[in-house]
Structure formats: C-alpha cells, structure tokens
Amino acid sequence: MMTWKDASSTYVSGDSLYLGRWKVGSVFYDGARPRGALEVYRADCSLPGIKADLGGYETVIEARAAVERAVNHWIKHSGLK
C-alpha cells in the first residue's frame, strides 16, 4: 500500500511516498529555481532500476503522479506481484 506523508522541515517543503514502511519517492518545492520558472516542484524516486530524478513539474499533484507512475511501473516489472 502506497502512502504519502509530510516531509517538511526547516529548509524543505515536500512529501514522501512510502510503500509499506519503506520510502520509495519524494516530491519537494525547489527553491533554487529562478523567479518565474514554471516547474518549481521536483520529483525523486529511490527504487533500483528507476532514475532518481523524475524531473520538474508545475504542481505538486503532477509531481506526485510522476512518482506514483514510476513506483507502479517498478512494481509491475519487478515480479513481486
């Protein structure tokens, strides 16, 4: 079961995706982007065989969807189901 949890701290604003008890991805606001940039949310995945940087997105919803797609792809092709 996949669950999103708040991962915000002093210097980071974002969410982490957990598969059971393991963190498999995250979404965070990229404060290093220049002003006026559209893709201000970054998506990361920490599963083997999936590239870590999933790119930038305009909304947190789009970034979360990218992480979920990557995790579902990994599960489908991992042979675990």
C-alpha positions in Angstrom: 0.0 0.0 0.0 1.4 3.4 -1.0 1.0 6.3 1.4 2.1 10.0 1.2 3.5 11.5 4.3 4.5 15.1 5.0 8.3 15.5 4.9 8.5 19.2 5.5 11.3 20.6 7.8 13.1 23.9 8.4 14.6 24.0 4.9 12.5 21.6 2.9 8.8 21.7 1.9 7.6 18.4 0.5 6.1 14.9 0.8 7.5 11.4 0.8 5.8 8.3 -0.7 6.0 5.1 1.3 5.5 1.6 0.0 4.6 -0.1 3.3 7.3 1.1 5.7 9.9 2.0 3.0 10.3 5.4 1.5 10.3 5.0 -2.3 10.0 8.5 -3.6 9.5 12.2 -2.7 8.2 15.5 -4.0 9.6 18.8 -2.9 9.5 22.5 -3.7 12.7 23.5 -5.5 13.6 26.9 -4.1 16.7 27.1 -6.2 14.7 27.6 -9.4 14.8 31.2 -10.8 11.8 33.5 -10.3 9.1 33.0 -12.8 10.1 29.4 -13.5 7.1 27.2 -14.1 8.4 23.8 -13.0 9.1 24.5 -9.3 8.3 21.0 -7.8 10.9 18.2 -8.2 10.1 14.5 -8.1 12.5 11.8 -7.0 12.4 8.0 -6.8 14.7 5.8 -4.8 13.9 2.4 -6.3 16.6 0.3 -8.2 16.3 0.5 -11.9 14.4 3.8 -11.9 16.3 7.0 -12.4 16.4 9.1 -9.3 15.5 12.4 -10.8 12.0 12.3 -12.3 12.0 15.9 -13.4 10.3 19.2 -12.6 6.6 19.9 -12.5 4.3 22.9 -12.2 2.1 21.5 -9.4 2.7 19.1 -6.5 -0.2 17.0 -7.9 1.7 16.5 -11.2 4.9 15.6 -9.3 3.1 13.1 -7.1 1.5 11.5 -10.1 5.0 11.1 -11.7 6.4 9.4 -8.6 3.3 7.1 -8.4 3.7 6.1 -12.1 7.3 5.3 -11.5 6.6 3.2 -8.5 3.7 1.4 -10.2 5.9 0.7 -13.2 8.6 -0.8 -10.9 6.1 -3.0 -9.1 4.6 -4.2 -12.3 8.0 -5.2 -13.8 9.7 -6.4 -10.5 8.0 -9.8 -10.5 6.7 -9.2 -6.9 3.0 -9.4 -7.8 
